[in-house]
Amino acid sequence: MTYEDILYEVRPAGVARITINRADKYNAFRGQTVDELIHAFQTAGWDRSIGVIVLTGAGDKAFCTGGDQSAHDGQYDGRGTIGLPIDELQSLIRDVPKPVIARVNGFAIGGGNVLATICDLTIASDKAQLGQVGPKVGSVDPGFGTAYLARIVGEKKAREIWYLCKRYTAAEALAMGLVNAVVPHEELDAEVDRWCAELLERSPTALSLAKRSFNADTESIRGISSMGMAALSLYYDTDESREGGVAFREKRKPDFRRHVTAKKA
Ligand SMILES: CC(C)(COP(=O)(O)OP(=O)(O)OC[C@H]1O[C@@H](n2cnc3c(N)ncnc32)[C@H](O)[C@@H]1OP(=O)(O)O)[C@@H](O)C(=O)NCCC(=O)NCCSC(=O)CCC(=O)c1ccccc1C(=O)O
């Protein structure tokens, strides 16, 4: 597969670096981006010369800001239940039998924050900002985005993150256990390289067994996600959801309540 939306590099030896290369869109993903990410994770995941996978975003502004709002009018523009095979990608990041590090170089927002959350480890620049925006833009990730996040930061904090849609600094994310380490922006690559070097010294089989055993405990969330995506697809076809995307593109505050009927409320 020829990549248009991502970069795939092996650097240094043993480390596959996968970069979402859509800096002009704050590294938001469209259908094609997610398909390319799936291909890249499959390649790195089953290449025995690779011991660690690093996921990051191009440029200095964003790690990933979730679904591309310009490719989103109701359903997204690709394949899968919601027009984005995002649930396949999320499962794959968990299924590859090696550690995946999120190198969070800027905004990790919406589906971007979900990707960082699912990665085994997260190393953030002190300039990074993290958070969910679904209920502000007519979306939600009702699976790993909610239930798995709660496993990491606790129920109260996860509900706050989703309901209020605030942005959190890297330091705040560290305090709530959402990231493993925060370093000055210019030291991000050196720190990621250090973690990769240490991981490459560990037994690959022991790491993969540890990963699978952590995953087994939260595997039921895959089922929640599958049901959630089916519900999300129905929600995307409503005026209430569309209002979020339209308002984002028009750079105005959404008025969701206009679309809530007496019967629904
Ligand atoms: C990232 C922001 C917080 C940055 O804010 P700010 O610094 O004020 O800059 P802006 O002027 O807002 O943005 C700069 C520039 O980038 C463009 N942009 C940013 N994000 C996106 C995007 N996602 N898609 C397309 N373009 C984007 C923005 O339009 C500006 O471009 P100009 O040309 O200069 O106008 C802020 O931008 C922000 O909050 N972005 C919202 C991102 C968003 O809505 N993401 C989708 C979220 S939906 C969701 O998170 C829940 C669902 C979910 O996780 C999920 C589950 C299952 C499938 C898909 C998803 C999914 O993620 O959609």
The ligand as a Tripos MOL2 file, in Angstrom:
@<TRIPOS>MOLECULE
LIG
   63    66     1     0     0
SMALL
NO_CHARGES

@<TRIPOS>ATOM
      1 C1         -7.8000   20.8680   18.2530 C.3       1 LIG1
      2 C2         -8.4640   22.1310   18.7730 C.3       1 LIG1
      3 C3         -8.6580   22.0320   20.2920 C.3       1 LIG1
      4 C4         -7.5490   23.3330   18.4410 C.3       1 LIG1
      5 O1         -8.1800   24.4940   18.8460 O.3       1 LIG1
      6 P1         -7.5810   25.9400   18.4110 P.3       1 LIG1
      7 O2         -6.1650   26.0440   18.8360 O.co2     1 LIG1
      8 O3         -8.5530   26.9510   18.9420 O.co2     1 LIG1
      9 O4         -7.5700   25.9350   16.8260 O.3       1 LIG1
     10 P2         -8.7750   25.8430   15.7830 P.3       1 LIG1
     11 O5         -8.8950   27.1600   15.1100 O.co2     1 LIG1
     12 O6        -10.0030   25.2820   16.4010 O.co2     1 LIG1
     13 O7         -8.2150   24.7440   14.7860 O.3       1 LIG1
     14 C5         -7.0880   25.0160   13.9790 C.3       1 LIG1
     15 C6         -7.3180   24.4700   12.5990 C.3       1 LIG1
     16 O8         -7.3530   23.0440   12.6420 O.3       1 LIG1
     17 C7         -8.5760   22.5640   12.1040 C.3       1 LIG1
     18 N1         -8.9920   21.3550   12.8110 N.ar      1 LIG1
     19 C8         -8.8190   21.0820   14.1090 C.ar      1 LIG1
     20 N2         -9.3350   19.8950   14.4130 N.ar      1 LIG1
     21 C9         -9.8550   19.4170   13.2550 C.ar      1 LIG1
     22 C10       -10.5420   18.2240   12.9150 C.ar      1 LIG1
     23 N3        -10.7720   17.2530   13.8240 N.pl3     1 LIG1
     24 N4        -10.9440   18.0760   11.6450 N.ar      1 LIG1
     25 C11       -10.6970   19.0180   10.7180 C.ar      1 LIG1
     26 N5        -10.0490   20.1670   10.9640 N.ar      1 LIG1
     27 C12        -9.6320   20.3520   12.2210 C.ar      1 LIG1
     28 C13        -9.5530   23.7120   12.3610 C.3       1 LIG1
     29 O9        -10.6640   23.6140   11.5060 O.3       1 LIG1
     30 C14        -8.6580   24.9090   12.0370 C.3       1 LIG1
     31 O10        -8.5100   25.0270   10.6410 O.3       1 LIG1
     32 P3         -8.6500   26.4600    9.9110 P.3       1 LIG1
     33 O11        -8.4180   26.1660    8.4700 O.co2     1 LIG1
     34 O12        -7.6080   27.3200   10.5510 O.co2     1 LIG1
     35 O13       -10.0390   26.9540   10.2120 O.co2     1 LIG1
     36 C15        -9.8290   22.3670   18.0970 C.3       1 LIG1
     37 O14        -9.6270   22.5990   16.7290 O.3       1 LIG1
     38 C16       -10.8000   21.2560   18.2790 C.2       1 LIG1
     39 O15       -11.4090   21.1100   19.3200 O.2       1 LIG1
     40 N6        -11.0120   20.4810   17.2510 N.am      1 LIG1
     41 C17       -12.1540   19.6010   17.2790 C.3       1 LIG1
     42 C18       -11.7430   18.3220   16.7980 C.3       1 LIG1
     43 C19       -12.9580   17.4510   16.5980 C.2       1 LIG1
     44 O16       -14.0870   17.8910   16.5210 O.2       1 LIG1
     45 N7        -12.6530   16.1560   16.4870 N.am      1 LIG1
     46 C20       -13.6160   15.1230   16.2560 C.3       1 LIG1
     47 C21       -14.1220   14.8080   17.5600 C.3       1 LIG1
     48 S1        -15.4260   13.6740   17.6810 S.3       1 LIG1
     49 C22       -14.9310   12.9250   19.1160 C.2       1 LIG1
     50 O17       -13.9720   13.2510   19.6140 O.2       1 LIG1
     51 C23       -15.6740   11.8570   19.8080 C.3       1 LIG1
     52 C24       -15.7730   10.7060   18.9740 C.3       1 LIG1
     53 C25       -14.5690    9.9360   18.8090 C.2       1 LIG1
     54 O18       -13.6350    9.9430   19.5310 O.2       1 LIG1
     55 C26       -14.7070    9.1270   17.6430 C.ar      1 LIG1
     56 C27       -15.2160    7.8770   17.8240 C.ar      1 LIG1
     57 C28       -15.4460    7.0760   16.7950 C.ar      1 LIG1
     58 C29       -15.1860    7.5400   15.5350 C.ar      1 LIG1
     59 C30       -14.6670    8.8100   15.3360 C.ar      1 LIG1
     60 C31       -14.4350    9.6260   16.4050 C.ar      1 LIG1
     61 C32       -13.9550   10.9670   16.1340 C.2       1 LIG1
     62 O19       -12.9120   11.3740   16.6380 O.co2     1 LIG1
     63 O20       -14.6580   11.6730   15.4040 O.co2     1 LIG1
@<TRIPOS>BOND
     1     1     2 1
     2     2     3 1
     3     2     4 1
     4     2    36 1
     5     4     5 1
     6     5     6 1
     7     6     7 2
     8     6     8 1
     9     6     9 1
    10     9    10 1
    11    10    11 2
    12    10    12 1
    13    10    13 1
    14    13    14 1
    15    14    15 1
    16    15    16 1
    17    15    30 1
    18    16    17 1
    19    17    18 1
    20    17    28 1
    21    18    19 ar
    22    18    27 ar
    23    19    20 ar
    24    20    21 ar
    25    21    22 ar
    26    21    27 ar
    27    22    23 1
    28    22    24 ar
    29    24    25 ar
    30    25    26 ar
    31    26    27 ar
    32    28    29 1
    33    28    30 1
    34    30    31 1
    35    31    32 1
    36    32    33 2
    37    32    34 1
    38    32    35 1
    39    36    37 1
    40    36    38 1
    41    38    39 2
    42    38    40 1
    43    40    41 1
    44    41    42 1
    45    42    43 1
    46    43    44 2
    47    43    45 1
    48    45    46 1
    49    46    47 1
    50    47    48 1
    51    48    49 1
    52    49    50 2
    53    49    51 1
    54    51    52 1
    55    52    53 1
    56    53    54 2
    57    53    55 1
    58    55    56 ar
    59    55    60 ar
    60    56    57 ar
    61    57    58 ar
    62    58    59 ar
    63    59    60 ar
    64    60    61 1
    65    61    62 2
    66    61    63 1
@<TRIPOS>SUBSTRUCTURE
     1 LIG1         1 GROUP 0 **** ****
